[in-house]
Amino acid sequence: MLLAQTSRHFSFPWRVAYLGAGMAVFMVAYAAGAATPLTEEEAEEVRTSFLADIESIDQSGIFLNNIEIALAMFVPGAGVGVGIFSGVSTGVVFNAFALITAELQGVPPLSVLVTPFGMLEVFGYGLAMSRSAMLAIQLAKKSERKNWRQFAVATGIEVGVVIAVLLAGSLLEAQEIA
């Protein structure tokens, strides 16, 4: 099977559970960021900084930004922290825009994540974060280390999946922005 490992805790059903947990962690982090209290001045500073960062961004820029973050999320153990930081940061940006932009006031923050590109990003980030946790567990268990080739192959496949998913997401997001 594509992502199956020999250990019972790394079977396909467990892989799906890890994926679901990774996606949930990212969404909870995003929601926490979106719930972060900001003053109007702080919100304007976040908004101004974000707009300057994306001033001339196109589909390639969106993809490169997302893939850079996602690849960092594959780092064993630390990738989960990168994902949480990314989720919180993204939520804070949404919150800043919602505080300043009348059209966004009252819009549920998680609604951004149920857009086609949002769902692809959550899937990609959840896959990367969950693989990070699985790799950390494998490295911590001496009995699992002998299966490193299987984990390397599965990780390589998942990196490819995340790249494809985020490429599709960046195409959709660029169309939305245009």
C-alpha positions as CSV (number, residue, x, y, z in Angstrom):
1,M,0.0,0.0,0.0
2,L,1.2,3.5,-0.9
3,L,1.8,4.9,2.6
4,A,1.7,1.8,4.7
5,Q,4.5,0.9,7.1
6,T,5.2,-2.4,8.8
7,S,4.4,-1.1,12.3
8,R,0.7,-1.3,13.4
9,H,0.9,2.3,14.4
10,F,1.8,3.4,10.9
11,S,-0.8,1.4,9.0
12,F,-3.1,3.1,6.5
13,P,-5.9,3.7,9.1
14,W,-3.4,5.2,11.5
15,R,-2.0,7.4,8.6
16,V,-5.5,8.7,8.0
17,A,-5.9,9.4,11.7
18,Y,-2.5,11.3,11.8
19,L,-3.6,13.3,8.7
20,G,-6.9,14.2,10.4
21,A,-5.1,15.3,13.5
22,G,-2.6,17.4,11.5
23,M,-5.5,19.1,9.7
24,A,-7.3,19.7,13.0
25,V,-4.2,21.1,14.7
26,F,-3.7,23.6,11.8
27,M,-7.4,24.7,11.9
28,V,-7.3,25.1,15.7
29,A,-4.1,27.2,15.4
30,Y,-5.7,29.3,12.7
31,A,-8.9,29.8,14.8
32,A,-6.7,30.8,17.8
33,G,-4.9,33.3,15.7
34,A,-8.2,34.7,14.4
35,A,-9.4,35.0,18.0
36,T,-6.3,36.9,19.1
37,P,-7.4,40.4,20.4
38,L,-5.9,43.2,18.4
39,T,-6.1,46.9,18.8
40,E,-7.1,48.9,15.7
41,E,-3.5,50.1,15.5
42,E,-2.1,46.6,15.6
43,A,-4.6,45.4,13.1
44,E,-3.6,48.2,10.7
45,E,0.1,47.4,11.2
46,V,-0.5,43.7,10.4
47,R,-2.7,44.6,7.4
48,T,-0.2,47.1,6.0
49,S,2.7,44.6,6.4
50,F,0.7,41.8,4.8
51,L,-0.3,44.0,1.8
52,A,3.3,45.1,1.3
53,D,4.4,41.4,1.3
54,I,1.9,40.5,-1.3
55,E,1.9,43.7,-3.4
56,S,3.1,42.0,-6.6
57,I,2.5,38.4,-5.8
58,D,1.3,36.1,-8.5
59,Q,0.5,32.4,-8.8
60,S,4.2,31.5,-8.6
61,G,4.8,33.7,-5.6
62,I,1.8,32.1,-3.8
63,F,3.1,28.7,-4.6
64,L,6.6,29.4,-3.5
65,N,5.4,30.9,-0.2
66,N,3.1,28.0,0.5
67,I,5.7,25.3,-0.5
68,E,8.4,26.9,1.6
69,I,6.2,26.8,4.7
70,A,5.0,23.2,3.9
71,L,8.4,21.8,3.4
72,A,9.5,23.2,6.8
73,M,6.5,21.3,8.2
74,F,8.0,18.0,7.2
75,V,11.0,18.5,9.7
76,P,10.6,15.7,12.3
77,G,8.8,17.1,15.3
78,A,9.7,20.7,14.7
79,G,7.4,20.8,11.6
80,V,4.4,20.6,13.9
81,G,5.5,23.8,15.6
82,V,6.1,25.4,12.2
83,G,2.5,24.4,11.2
84,I,1.0,25.8,14.4
85,F,3.0,29.1,14.0
86,S,1.8,29.3,10.4
87,G,-1.8,28.6,11.4
88,V,-1.8,31.2,14.2
89,S,-0.1,33.8,11.9
90,T,-2.6,33.3,9.1
91,G,-5.5,33.6,11.6
92,V,-4.0,36.9,13.0
93,V,-3.9,38.3,9.4
94,F,-7.5,37.4,8.9
95,N,-8.5,38.9,12.2
96,A,-6.6,42.1,11.3
97,F,-8.4,42.4,8.0
98,A,-11.8,41.6,9.7
99,L,-11.3,44.4,12.2
100,I,-10.5,47.0,9.6
101,T,-12.6,45.8,6.6
102,A,-16.4,46.3,7.0
103,E,-17.2,43.5,4.5
104,L,-15.3,41.0,6.6
105,Q,-16.9,41.9,9.9
106,G,-19.1,39.0,11.0
107,V,-17.5,36.6,8.5
108,P,-16.6,33.4,10.3
109,P,-12.7,33.1,10.2
110,L,-12.8,29.4,9.3
111,S,-14.9,30.2,6.2
112,V,-11.6,31.1,4.5
113,L,-10.4,27.5,5.0
114,V,-13.4,26.0,3.3
115,T,-12.7,27.7,0.0
116,P,-11.3,25.4,-2.7
117,F,-7.7,26.7,-2.2
118,G,-8.1,26.8,1.6
119,M,-9.1,23.2,1.7
120,L,-6.1,22.2,-0.5
121,E,-3.8,24.2,1.8
122,V,-5.2,22.7,5.0
123,F,-4.9,19.2,3.4
124,G,-1.3,19.9,2.3
125,Y,-0.3,21.4,5.7
126,G,-2.0,18.6,7.6
127,L,-0.2,16.0,5.6
128,A,3.2,17.6,6.2
129,M,2.6,18.2,9.9
130,S,1.3,14.7,10.4
131,R,4.3,13.2,8.6
132,S,6.5,15.4,10.9
133,A,4.9,13.8,14.0
134,M,5.2,10.3,12.5
135,L,8.9,10.8,11.7
136,A,9.5,12.1,15.2
137,I,7.8,9.0,16.7
138,Q,9.8,6.7,14.4
139,L,13.1,8.4,15.4
140,A,12.2,8.2,19.1
141,K,11.4,4.4,18.9
142,K,14.6,2.4,18.4
143,S,12.5,-0.5,17.1
144,E,11.1,1.7,14.3
145,R,14.4,3.1,13.1
146,K,15.1,0.0,11.1
147,N,12.2,0.9,8.8
148,W,13.8,4.2,7.8
149,R,13.8,3.3,4.1
150,Q,10.0,2.8,4.1
151,F,9.5,6.1,6.0
152,A,11.9,7.9,3.5
153,V,9.9,6.6,0.5
154,A,6.6,7.5,2.1
155,T,7.9,10.9,3.0
156,G,9.1,11.5,-0.5
157,I,5.8,10.5,-1.9
158,E,4.0,12.8,0.5
159,V,6.3,15.7,-0.4
160,G,5.3,15.2,-4.0
161,V,1.6,15.1,-3.1
162,V,1.9,18.3,-1.1
163,I,3.7,20.0,-3.9
164,A,1.0,19.0,-6.4
165,V,-1.8,20.0,-4.0
166,L,-0.3,23.4,-3.2
167,L,0.4,24.0,-6.9
168,A,-3.3,23.4,-7.6
169,G,-4.2,25.6,-4.6
170,S,-2.0,28.4,-5.8
171,L,-3.6,28.4,-9.2
172,L,-7.1,28.6,-7.6
173,E,-6.0,31.3,-5.2
174,A,-4.4,33.4,-8.0
175,Q,-7.7,33.2,-9.9
176,E,-9.6,34.4,-6.8
177,I,-7.2,37.3,-6.3
178,A,-7.2,38.4,-10.0
